[in-house]
Amino acid sequence: MEACESKLLGRYNNFPANIHGIARFTYTSSAQTLQATIAQVLHTLNKQTIDMKTLTKAAPPNCIVNFEFGVADADTFNFLDDEELKKLENNLKQQALPILDVFGAARYHITEADGKRKSLKFDYNMLRFAFYRKNMELFIYHERGIQRIPLEDLVLFIQSQINKQLRTLKLKHIHAL
């Protein structure tokens, strides 16, 4: 059963054909190392609250964002918690994935003058990391929401977080093509 599951892990069967953005990168590390790094970055982002000003110039005042990333497994996405991260990392020890599909929710909140926190409408995106020999493509589909973070800014943020983690591992950065 486990071998069957590993063929589905990372791939979402219903990934949209009409994408809204694409970015291309080169990398020098192994695909397995890069995929494990991406998983670790998304797992870490699931635990953080980020000031929107660090993501985009178009941020509303006093706005923060929390991300919720999940990894595909056939017809569903599983929240990238400690258990799911370990499952993915164990799979990557066996083999690299050709595709890593991710669902990402961006939950926005503002702090009003009286100190109360107010929720704003969320954004929902699907990301597809497609791996080729020393090249990676990132396809983005904006499912719904008002897109408070422009897709270009989201890509740059994800790239910077991946590069930050690669630097920690003393590995070379990914570079946009």
N, C-alpha and C positions, 0 to 999 in steps of 0.2 A: 504493500500500500504506500509506503514512504517514497519509493521510487516514482510511483505514479503522481504523487503529490508534488514532487520536485519539478515535474514537467509543467505543472500549472502555476507554480509559485512565481510571482512577478509579472504574470501576463493576465490582462483583463480581456475577456472574450469579446466584450462589446465596446472597445475603445472607439470613439467617434472617428469617422473618416474625414470630416471637415474640421481641420485644426485651425486655431487662431494665431499661432505663433510657432516659430521654429528657430532654434539656435544650434550652431555646430561648434564642436570643440575638438581639440586634439589632446591626447594624453600620452604619457610615457610609461606609467606604471602598468601593471597587469590589469585586465578588465575586472578580475575578481577583487583586487585591492581597491580599485576605483568604486566598484559597486558596494563593497563593504563600507567604504568611506561615505558614500552618498547615504546609505542606510543609517549610519551613525549620526550624520549631520541632521537628517530628518527626525530621527529619534530625539536628538538633543533639542531641536527646535520645538518639538511637541511639549517640552517642559518649560519653555521660556515665555516671558512677556516682553514684547519688543516695542520700543517707541517708534511710531510710524515715521517720524522725521528721519530715522536712519535708513528707511526703505525707499522713500519717495519724497520729492519736493512738493508733491500735490497733497500732502497729508493735512487733514483738518487739525486745528489746534487741540492740544491735550489728548491726542488719540493714541491708543495702544492696540497691538494686535497679538493674538494668540493663534498659532497654527495647530491644526490637527491633520497629520499625515497618516495615511494608511497604505499598505502594500497590497497589490492585487493578488488574488488566488482564484483564478478561473472566472467565476461570475460575481465575486464579492471583493471587498477591500477590507483588510483587517488593520485596525489601529496599530501603529508601530510603537507598541509598548516594549518592555524588557523581554517578555516571552517571544513576541513576534520578531524582534531584532535577533535574538539568539537563534531562532528557527531559520531566519534568512542567512545569518552568518554561517551556520552549520551547513546549509545548502551550498553556500559559496565556497566552502572548503573543498567540496566535491567538484564543482564546475561553475564556470561563469554563466550568467544568464544572457541570452541574446537581447532581451527586453526587460526593463523594470518599469512597470506601470504603477503610478502612485496617484491617490486621490488626496487633494489638499483643500481643507476648509480654512479660511482666514476669518477669525472672529474679532470684530472691531468693537472697541469701547472708548468712550470719551469721559473725561472727568469734567463735570460742570462746575460753575463758579461756587456752588454751595458744597462742593466736595463729593457729591453723589456721582456714582458711575452709571452711565447710560449706554445700553447696547445699541449698536448700529446694525444695519443689514450686513449679513455675511457674504463672502464670495466663495464660490466653489469652483475648483479647477481640477482637471486631470492632466497629469504629466506623464509622458512616455520618454524614458531614457532608452535609446536604441544604441547598441554597442557594435562597433565594427573594429577592424584592426587599427588600433591607435587613433580612432575617431569615434566621437559620440554625437548623436543628435538628440536634442531635447524638443519634443513636440508638446505644445500646450493647447488645451481645449478649455475655454472659459465656459463652464456649464451654466452658472447663473450668479446674479449679484450685480452690483453697480460698478465693480472693478475699481475699488479704491486704490489698489496697487496696480499701476499699468504693467502689462505683461513684460515689457522690456526691463522695468525695475525689478520685477520678480525674478527674472532670469539672472540679472546682475547680482541680486542678493544671494540667490542659490549658488551661483558660481563663486562668489566671495566666501561663502560659508564652507563650500567644498575645499577651496584653496587654503583657507585658514586651517582646516583639519589636516589637509595634506602637508602643510608646513609643520604642523605638530608632529607628524609622522616622518618628517625629514624627507619628503617626496616632492617631486616637481609638480608645479601647478598644472591645471587644465587651462588651455588657451583657446579663446574664441577664434574661429576661422573667418 
